[in-house]
Structures are given as structure tokens and as C-alpha cells.
Amino acid sequence: MKKILNKPISFLLAIILLFLSIGIAPTVLAAGATTEIKFGEAEGKVGDEVTVPVTISNNPGISIFFFVVKYDVEGLTFVSADEGEILTSGTFTPVNDSVNGELSLPWFTVDGDIAEDGVLMNLTFRINESAKGDFELTVRYLPQDIANAMSTQVDCNVMNGKISTGSTVKGTITSFGEATEPVTLRLLENGTEIDKVTSTDGTYSFSSVSPGTYTIEVSKLNHATRTYEITVEREDITEALKIHLKGDIDGNGRVNTTDVNRAFAHVRKTNFLTGYELTCADVIGTDGKVNTTDVNRIFAHVRKTNLLW
């Protein structure tokens, strides 16, 4: 039986204390017990409802538990707490404090221990519009809050849960040079790095990206650093990225006379370079401009008299 309350829980604590007082004095099970209660993980986007399972493994038999889960009310709204597949008897009465973000989870049975492994309960939250990043579900309890029908304390390893919010930004990266040399990708928001990954297999992925406008900065040894602007709403994004070797203006993976001519045309003001092409031609990289010095360095690379790398 389960009923969600939003009022003081002193009467529930009294029931629990009374239940634990029946029978022998509490004792701890043998050291090294491997019973594990895990508050799981879930991910979703703004506005989604996500469910976090709470599971038990290596269950020696329990007839009572009491947990308090702390959650972030700015990012999450509590929706429901429901019995899992193995809570086939007893009283489960969740109590939610929506102001302080504390969810109390008491359960007990007088029908003997439940000894199966599986899902104890499922906790459902809505991801708020202001949500950003990951939200820990922090669990607290007293050792005597988990016991069996003989009032014997069950030694448990209890693990916190987590809800990850936002979209996934992923895709492929085309680069040149040494295949084993990593590509570095930085996800920036208003110039501040919020995530960073490296890739050697031509793919990348940023997870838990909240709605907003971002810059992806892509760099690799001997390549011209490139930036991409992306806007994340609620959907996942797939973006193909490409960076060129320094001096490789047309991005064909080689620096040749075509690149020399393109840089020279810019200097002569007959065919201007813009954007990333201009960045690739600025091989000196000290003044942000392309001039005869850059043209000569690119030409020296083509002639193999002074390589760029």
C-alpha cells in the first residue's frame, strides 16, 4: 500500500521505531556483507518526466527501510514514488517536502522478510525549465533504518542516484596529419569552457547540454583551430566538424600551389579570403592577418625548403 503525503512524518517514525523495538536488540550482520541498495540514474531533456529505479542486490531479507532523498528543487519537481516489483506486501508511504527538496521513503511489512533481488521502488521527477547539468539524488539514513523481521540491522552499501539533463551534441570530425594524434574539442558558453573531450576515432559527443547557444572549439597539432556556433533547444544535435592543416586553405589535406595562389590573391586584393580560410592562410599566426610573410612561408613549405610542420 502506498500513499504520497506532504505533511510531517513523526507518526511514521514512531511506527518504525516501534517496529524495530520488537524482538531482539538490533545487531549488525557479519562484516563484509555485500548487500547493495542503489538509487539509479536517469537522463532526459527539459520538460521530460524521468524515472529512477531503486534496486537491491544480494538481499539477505529485509522487512523495513527508511531513506531520505535530497534533490534540487530548482532543477527537479517530484512527481511520484511507486512500489517496485519486489515490494509485494507492507506499507509504503512516501512523504515529499517540496520546499526543501526532501523525499522521505518509509516502508515496512509484518508479513516476514522480502528476500528477492530487484526493484524496491521507482522515483519519478519532472525536469524543470531551469534545469542544467546533472542533479544528484543524495540519500541519507541511519544504519538501523534497514532491518529484517527479527529487528536485526542489515548492513548495506547504499549508493546515491543521479538525473542528467539536456541534449546530446555529437557527430564526426574530419582532420588530417597523424591519425593517432588526438583532436581536442571544447564546449564553450559565453567564452567559458563547460566541457572538454578528445577524440582519435573521428567522432565526438557532449552529453547533458542544456538549451542555449554554444561554441565548439576544435584543435589538433599542426591544424588551424576552428570554431562552430550551435544552438541547443530540446532535441539532440548531430554536427559534422572539419579542421584543416595550417596552410591548407581549400581543405583537401595537402598544402600545394593552389593554396599559395589563394593566399597571394588575398594579398593582391583580387580575391579575398574570409572566415576559416583566412585562419588557415595565417600560418605565422601572430598578427591575425595574411600578408606576404604568410605567402612566402606557404610557398617554402610547398618547395620543401622550410616545412610548416
C-alpha positions as CSV (number, residue, x, y, z in Angstrom):
1,M,0.0,0.0,0.0
2,K,1.4,3.4,-1.0
3,K,0.2,6.9,-0.4
4,I,2.2,10.1,-1.0
5,L,2.0,12.7,1.8
6,N,3.1,16.3,2.2
7,K,2.9,16.7,5.9
8,P,5.2,16.0,9.0
9,I,6.3,12.4,9.3
10,S,6.7,12.0,13.0
11,F,3.9,9.4,13.1
12,L,5.7,7.3,10.5
13,L,8.9,7.5,12.5
14,A,7.0,6.4,15.6
15,I,5.8,3.3,13.7
16,I,9.3,2.5,12.5
17,L,10.8,2.8,16.0
18,L,8.0,0.7,17.5
19,F,8.6,-2.0,14.8
20,L,12.3,-2.0,15.5
21,S,11.8,-2.3,19.2
22,I,10.0,-5.7,18.8
23,G,12.2,-8.8,19.2
24,I,15.9,-9.0,20.0
25,A,18.1,-5.9,20.2
26,P,19.5,-4.8,16.8
27,T,22.8,-6.3,15.8
28,V,24.9,-5.9,12.7
29,L,25.2,-8.7,10.2
30,A,28.6,-10.2,9.6
31,A,31.3,-7.9,8.4
32,G,31.9,-7.9,4.7
33,A,28.2,-8.2,3.7
34,T,27.7,-7.3,0.1
35,T,24.0,-6.2,0.2
36,E,23.7,-3.2,-2.1
37,I,20.8,-0.7,-2.5
38,K,21.3,1.5,-5.5
39,F,19.4,4.6,-6.4
40,G,19.9,4.6,-10.1
41,E,20.5,7.1,-12.9
42,A,18.2,8.6,-15.5
43,E,18.6,11.2,-18.2
44,G,16.2,13.4,-20.0
45,K,15.5,16.8,-21.5
46,V,13.8,19.9,-20.2
47,G,10.1,19.2,-19.5
48,D,10.6,15.4,-19.5
49,E,9.5,13.1,-16.7
50,V,12.2,10.6,-15.9
51,T,12.1,7.6,-13.6
52,V,14.9,6.5,-11.3
53,P,14.8,2.8,-10.2
54,V,15.9,1.9,-6.7
55,T,17.3,-1.7,-6.7
56,I,18.6,-4.2,-4.1
57,S,21.1,-6.9,-4.8
58,N,22.4,-9.7,-2.6
59,N,19.3,-9.3,-0.4
60,P,19.6,-11.3,2.8
61,G,16.0,-10.4,3.7
62,I,14.5,-7.1,4.8
63,S,11.2,-6.1,6.3
64,I,11.8,-2.4,6.9
65,F,13.7,0.6,5.4
66,F,13.6,4.3,5.8
67,F,15.5,6.7,3.4
68,V,15.5,10.5,2.9
69,V,16.5,11.6,-0.6
70,K,17.6,15.2,-1.0
71,Y,17.0,16.7,-4.5
72,D,17.4,20.1,-6.2
73,V,14.0,21.9,-6.3
74,E,15.3,24.4,-8.9
75,G,16.0,21.6,-11.4
76,L,13.6,18.9,-10.4
77,T,10.0,18.5,-9.4
78,F,8.9,15.4,-7.6
79,V,6.1,13.5,-9.4
80,S,5.6,10.1,-7.7
81,A,7.2,7.2,-5.8
82,D,5.8,3.8,-6.5
83,E,6.5,0.3,-5.2
84,G,8.8,-1.8,-7.2
85,E,8.3,-5.4,-8.4
86,I,9.6,-7.0,-5.1
87,L,7.6,-4.9,-2.7
88,T,4.7,-7.2,-2.8
89,S,3.5,-6.6,0.8
90,G,3.7,-4.0,3.5
91,T,3.1,-0.3,3.8
92,F,5.0,2.2,1.6
93,T,4.2,5.9,2.4
94,P,6.4,8.4,0.6
95,V,6.4,11.9,2.1
96,N,7.6,14.8,-0.1
97,D,8.8,18.2,1.2
98,S,8.7,20.2,-2.0
99,V,10.0,23.4,-0.3
100,N,13.3,21.9,1.0
101,G,13.6,19.1,-1.7
102,E,13.5,16.2,0.7
103,L,11.7,12.9,-0.1
104,S,11.1,10.5,2.8
105,L,10.7,6.9,1.8
106,P,9.5,4.6,4.7
107,W,8.4,1.0,4.2
108,F,7.7,-1.9,6.5
109,T,5.9,-5.2,6.5
110,V,4.7,-7.5,9.2
111,D,4.4,-10.4,6.8
112,G,8.1,-11.6,7.0
113,D,11.2,-10.7,5.1
114,I,11.3,-9.9,1.4
115,A,14.4,-11.6,0.2
116,E,14.3,-11.2,-3.6
117,D,16.7,-9.0,-5.6
118,G,15.2,-6.5,-7.9
119,V,13.4,-3.1,-7.9
120,L,12.3,-1.8,-4.5
121,M,10.7,1.4,-5.8
122,N,10.6,3.8,-8.7
123,L,11.0,7.6,-8.2
124,T,9.7,9.9,-10.9
125,F,10.8,13.5,-11.3
126,R,10.0,16.2,-13.9
127,I,13.0,18.2,-15.3
128,N,12.2,21.9,-14.8
129,E,12.7,24.6,-17.4
130,S,15.6,26.0,-15.4
131,A,17.4,22.6,-15.2
132,K,21.1,22.5,-16.3
133,G,23.6,19.7,-16.0
134,D,23.5,16.8,-13.6
135,F,21.4,16.6,-10.4
136,E,22.5,14.3,-7.5
137,L,19.9,12.4,-5.5
138,T,21.7,12.3,-2.2
139,V,20.5,9.6,0.2
140,R,20.8,9.7,3.9
141,Y,19.7,7.1,6.5
142,L,20.7,5.6,9.9
143,P,22.2,2.1,10.0
144,Q,19.2,0.8,12.0
145,D,16.8,2.1,9.3
146,I,17.4,-1.1,7.3
147,A,16.4,-4.3,9.2
148,N,14.9,-7.7,8.9
149,A,11.9,-9.3,10.7
150,M,14.0,-10.1,13.7
151,S,14.9,-6.4,14.1
152,T,18.4,-7.3,13.0
153,Q,20.2,-4.4,11.3
154,V,21.1,-5.2,7.7
155,D,24.5,-3.9,6.7
156,C,24.1,-2.2,3.3
157,N,26.1,-0.3,0.8
158,V,23.6,2.5,-0.3
159,M,24.5,4.4,-3.5
160,N,23.3,7.8,-4.5
161,G,21.3,8.4,-7.7
162,K,21.6,11.0,-10.4
163,I,19.5,12.7,-13.1
164,S,21.3,14.1,-16.1
165,T,19.5,16.8,-18.1
166,G,20.0,18.3,-21.5
167,S,20.6,17.2,-25.1
168,T,23.5,15.3,-26.7
169,V,25.7,17.1,-29.2
170,K,27.6,14.6,-31.3
171,G,29.0,14.0,-34.7
172,T,32.1,13.3,-36.8
173,I,35.4,15.1,-37.1
174,T,37.5,15.3,-40.3
175,S,41.1,16.1,-39.8
176,F,44.5,15.3,-41.3
177,G,48.0,14.6,-40.3
178,E,48.7,11.7,-37.9
179,A,45.7,9.6,-37.3
180,T,46.8,8.8,-33.7
181,E,47.1,12.5,-32.8
182,P,44.0,13.4,-30.8
183,V,41.6,16.1,-31.7
184,T,40.6,18.3,-28.8
185,L,37.1,19.7,-28.6
186,R,36.0,22.3,-26.1
187,L,32.4,23.3,-25.5
188,L,32.2,26.9,-24.5
189,E,29.3,29.0,-23.2
190,N,29.9,32.8,-23.4
191,G,33.7,32.0,-23.6
192,T,33.7,29.7,-20.6
193,E,34.6,26.1,-21.0
194,I,31.8,23.8,-19.7
195,D,33.0,20.5,-21.2
196,K,36.1,19.1,-23.0
197,V,36.6,15.8,-24.9
198,T,39.4,14.3,-27.0
199,S,38.9,12.0,-30.0
200,T,41.1,9.7,-32.1
201,D,38.4,7.8,-33.9
202,G,36.8,10.7,-35.8
203,T,33.7,11.0,-33.6
204,Y,32.8,13.1,-30.6
205,S,29.9,13.5,-28.1
206,F,28.9,16.0,-25.5
207,S,26.1,14.9,-23.2
208,S,23.8,16.8,-20.8
209,V,23.9,20.0,-22.8
210,S,21.2,22.4,-21.7
211,P,19.2,24.7,-24.0
212,G,21.3,27.7,-25.1
213,T,23.9,28.9,-27.6
214,Y,27.4,27.4,-27.5
215,T,30.7,27.4,-29.3
216,I,32.6,24.2,-30.2
217,E,36.3,24.9,-30.5
218,V,38.2,22.2,-32.4
219,S,42.0,21.9,-32.4
220,K,44.8,19.4,-33.4
221,L,48.5,19.5,-33.7
222,N,49.6,21.3,-37.0
223,H,46.0,22.3,-37.7
224,A,44.3,25.7,-37.7
225,T,41.9,25.9,-34.8
226,R,38.3,26.2,-35.8
227,T,35.1,27.2,-34.0
228,Y,31.5,26.3,-34.7
229,E,28.4,28.0,-33.3
230,I,25.5,25.8,-32.2
231,T,22.1,26.4,-30.7
232,V,20.6,23.7,-28.5
233,E,16.9,23.5,-27.9
234,R,15.3,20.3,-26.7
235,E,16.5,17.9,-29.4
236,D,19.8,16.1,-29.8
237,I,22.1,17.6,-32.4
238,T,24.4,15.9,-34.9
239,E,27.1,18.2,-36.3
240,A,29.9,17.3,-38.7
241,L,33.1,19.1,-38.0
242,K,36.3,19.6,-40.1
243,I,39.6,21.2,-39.5
244,H,42.4,21.9,-42.0
245,L,46.2,21.7,-41.8
246,K,47.9,25.1,-41.4
247,G,48.3,26.5,-44.9
248,D,45.7,24.1,-46.4
249,I,43.2,26.8,-47.4
250,D,40.9,24.6,-49.5
251,G,40.9,21.7,-47.0
252,N,42.0,18.9,-49.3
253,G,44.5,17.6,-46.9
254,R,47.5,19.0,-48.7
255,V,49.4,22.3,-49.0
256,N,50.2,23.0,-52.6
257,T,50.5,25.7,-55.2
258,T,46.7,26.2,-55.2
259,D,47.0,27.3,-51.6
260,V,49.9,29.6,-52.4
261,N,47.9,31.2,-55.2
262,R,44.8,31.7,-53.0
263,A,46.9,33.4,-50.3
264,F,48.7,35.6,-52.9
265,A,45.3,36.6,-54.4
266,H,44.3,37.8,-51.0
267,V,47.4,39.8,-50.5
268,R,47.0,41.4,-54.0
269,K,43.3,42.1,-53.1
270,T,42.0,40.3,-56.1
271,N,40.2,37.5,-54.3
272,F,39.8,38.0,-50.5
273,L,39.9,35.2,-48.0
274,T,37.4,35.2,-45.2
275,G,36.4,33.2,-42.2
276,Y,38.2,29.9,-41.6
277,E,40.0,30.1,-45.0
278,L,41.7,33.3,-43.7
279,T,42.6,31.5,-40.5
280,C,44.3,28.6,-42.4
281,A,46.3,31.0,-44.5
282,D,47.6,32.9,-41.5
283,V,50.4,30.4,-40.9
284,I,52.6,32.9,-39.0
285,G,49.7,33.3,-36.6
286,T,50.9,36.4,-34.8
287,D,49.0,39.3,-36.3
288,G,45.7,37.8,-37.4
289,K,46.4,38.9,-41.0
290,V,47.5,37.3,-44.2
291,N,50.4,39.1,-45.9
292,T,53.5,38.3,-48.0
293,T,55.2,36.7,-45.0
294,D,52.4,34.1,-44.8
295,V,52.5,33.6,-48.6
296,N,56.3,33.0,-48.5
297,R,56.0,30.5,-45.6
298,I,53.3,28.5,-47.5
299,F,55.5,28.6,-50.7
300,A,58.5,27.5,-48.7
301,H,56.5,24.5,-47.4
302,V,55.5,23.6,-51.0
303,R,59.1,23.8,-52.1
304,K,60.1,21.8,-49.0
305,T,62.7,24.3,-48.0
306,N,61.0,25.3,-44.8
307,L,58.2,23.0,-43.7
308,L,55.3,24.3,-41.7
309,W,55.4,21.1,-39.5
